[in-house]
Amino acid sequence: MDKLEAIFCSNNKNATGRFIEAALLTLLNEEASHGYGLMESLENLGFDKDSVNSSIIYRNLRNMENRELITSTWQESTQGPKKRIYEITSFGQEALAHWIELLNNRRNRLTAIINYYDETKKR
């Protein structure tokens, strides 16, 4: 790890973990899904499948269920074993709205920093 990586903890595994909950809630807000389906869908939200392994996903799902953001039920499958299907709760939708507000605020701050840098760099 070089000096900059050490300062900013910039490896994707650390940075990615912070936003998994928001991403999972976003996906579950669209439709109920099983863990593997959620893992595949995370790629649509910019997550690299090499940086997010199944244990991270399932640990977050269990934690979110314990906090009543989501619920799960077992569903029979015509192919293979039963699958646990996850669904967002109304409390989870409230938490998602909070996440989106937080992310919008963060985006605005980041944009301001980048714009300021771009403007002062030209001087």
URJOBEL-V227332 format. One record per backbone hydrogen bond with DSSP energy under -0.5 kcal/mol. CO is the residue of the C=O (numbers start at 1). NH is the residue of the N-H. If there is no record, write none. Layout:
co=CO nh=NH
co=CO nh=NH
This chain:
co=2 nh=6
co=3 nh=7
co=4 nh=8
co=5 nh=9
co=5 nh=10
co=11 nh=14
co=11 nh=15
co=12 nh=16
co=13 nh=17
co=14 nh=18
co=15 nh=18
co=16 nh=19
co=17 nh=20
co=19 nh=23
co=20 nh=24
co=21 nh=25
co=22 nh=26
co=23 nh=27
co=24 nh=28
co=25 nh=29
co=26 nh=30
co=27 nh=30
co=27 nh=31
co=28 nh=88
co=33 nh=86
co=34 nh=38
co=35 nh=39
co=36 nh=40
co=37 nh=41
co=38 nh=42
co=39 nh=43
co=40 nh=43
co=41 nh=44
co=42 nh=45
co=42 nh=47
co=43 nh=46
co=48 nh=51
co=48 nh=52
co=51 nh=53
co=53 nh=56
co=53 nh=57
co=54 nh=58
co=55 nh=59
co=56 nh=60
co=57 nh=61
co=58 nh=62
co=59 nh=63
co=60 nh=64
co=61 nh=65
co=62 nh=66
co=63 nh=67
co=64 nh=69
co=64 nh=70
co=65 nh=68
co=69 nh=89
co=71 nh=87
co=73 nh=85
co=75 nh=83
co=78 nh=80
co=83 nh=75
co=83 nh=85
co=84 nh=35
co=85 nh=73
co=86 nh=33
co=87 nh=71
co=89 nh=93
co=90 nh=94
co=91 nh=95
co=92 nh=96
co=93 nh=97
co=94 nh=98
co=95 nh=99
co=96 nh=100
co=97 nh=101
co=98 nh=102
co=99 nh=103
co=100 nh=104
co=101 nh=105
co=102 nh=106
co=103 nh=107
co=104 nh=108
co=105 nh=109
co=106 nh=110
co=107 nh=111
co=108 nh=112
co=109 nh=113
co=110 nh=114
co=111 nh=115
co=112 nh=116
co=113 nh=117
co=114 nh=118
co=115 nh=119
co=116 nh=120
co=117 nh=121
co=118 nh=122
co=120 nh=123
